[in-house]
Amino acid sequence: MFPAALILAIALVTLYVALSVRTVFALRHFGGHWSAGWSRIWLLRTQSSGEMNKRFTEINDKYGSTARVGPSILVTTDPDLLRRMSAVRSPFTRGPFYAALKLHPERENIVSVRDERKHNELRTRMASGYAGKENPHLEQDIDEQLLNFFDLINSKYVARPQEGIFRTVDISRITSFFTLDVISKIAFGQTFGFLVNDEDPFGYLKNLEDFLPAIIVFGVYTELTKILKMPLLKAALPKSTDKRGLGRVMGFARDRVQERFGHKAIVRQDMLGSFINHGLTQGELESETITQITAGSDSTASSLRLTLHFVCTSPPILKRLLAEVDGAIAAGRVSRPVIRDSEARQLPYLQACIKEGLRIYPPVTGQMAKLVPIGGVNIDVDGVENYVPGGTQIAWNSWGMMRHQDIFGPDCEIYRPERWLPKDKGEQEQSRIARMTDTVGLCFGSGRFGCLGRGVALMELNKALIETVLRYNLQPCSLSKPFNEMVVGFYVHTDMNFVITERREDNAKVDAQDHENFGFHAAALPGAEDGTSGGE
Ligand code: HEM
């Protein structure tokens, strides 16, 4: 008995070692951390480090534009490879990674479904709803939420030090409130009420933070998603009957969907209305509405808050942006109280600021790994052809992709919107900018996997960035640590505390007058000018 068990154990270990060696050798042409060929522990540690974007970039910088991060996982910063994998007739498919993006306990959604035919069909039916083509109120709905955003700031967060009112606000929180209310309004005609209540009414954002460990583990060991089908674990997943968190959001979405069916069905021209017109069933919609909320809120919020941060902490950039828009307002090219999307698109420096924001902080940093087809493919890695066997997943490193020095210039770590402005009208400049534009557009993915909400996201950014800097001065409370950041495929920002004061044309004049009226003098510390050391 004993020898038989021993033989079995030895046979299993030998089999395991042989399979591992085969896996390690299959991608031996690709550099990476020494342990990455043997296990996914390095990947797990990287994902849980809170700075996966930077660690992936270190690996790509060291080992090449496509490098190894797991036994059968590569990561790439190569824009051409991403385009190739996502192209309409490409044989690459979604990798097992996508299964981890299933949020509804029973149903797939457009982001998680791996079956190509089903995905394609869903995409065709949902595209016009996401693009807002069947929603005549889309722009007005966004404007309304932006004005609610300003009402919240005006009523609770504007500091007026001269009146003894000292306030700060965490802009990571209120920018999320803004995009969450926008998406709920344009998706099903009713806001969640984040902005008007100045709170997270469902505990959704808090719940997202609680889920971070699971998001990290499932993103690496994607096969674990299968165990979630077990009744015991399934019961622990968010449900639409929950009182708080994602489950409560699911319940809200389910109720909005239910209202559209039955004999007293509400008919509205919004995303949901468009999806219904294109034949999505009630069950499909219950799953898709959760995806709308998760896909459509955090990414835009992080881009908005970080672009605001970069613009407002760089006086020459802010000055130039304001000069551009003030000039356009004076020329009657900007609607009030909120700029139109079409007008914002005509402001080159505003566009440069937005593109630079998306470049320096691409909002989606998750793997979004594509699966190499059976039979394998040859790919180019920095000028060398390498074979990748079928079944390998190729993830993207969006952070590294947006930092290619040969595309964006040697100062790609710096927020500099000027890089987007042509230095002359020559062909070389045109192709430099076209290449940068093509690459930064990839932060939305590409081809048959590209973001369906791109137009909505850009509309929000076009409006919110310029209208905020027109109304307010924003100053981070701490320059040494302006915010806490955790990167887990998206950004979790906390304590992004800013002082917000009203921007009034006459502010500078008023201050100068105050000094005159009260006879203030700069009381300099004794020092060099009067020849004293100031120490006595
Ligand atoms: C700056 C903001 C945004 C960025 C950077 C962004 C980026 C992305 C990326 C990288 C993907 C996946 C690409 C892939 O799988 O290869 C994606 C997919 C998607 N996004 Fe966005 N997104 C943004 C905003 C939005 C908004 C506002 C919405 C909804 C209104 C939205 C809806 C979607 C949907 C539905 C998909 C799935 C498309 C499909 O599977 O065919 N996104 N987005």
Boltz pocket constraint, residues with backbone or C-beta under 6 A from the ligand:
constraints:
  - pocket:
      binder: B
      contacts: [[A, 86], [A, 110], [A, 111], [A, 119], [A, 123], [A, 130], [A, 183], [A, 291], [A, 292], [A, 295], [A, 296], [A, 297], [A, 299], [A, 300], [A, 303], [A, 362], [A, 363], [A, 364], [A, 368], [A, 442], [A, 443], [A, 444], [A, 445], [A, 446], [A, 448], [A, 449], [A, 450], [A, 451], [A, 452], [A, 453], [A, 454], [A, 456], [A, 457]]
      max_distance: 6.0
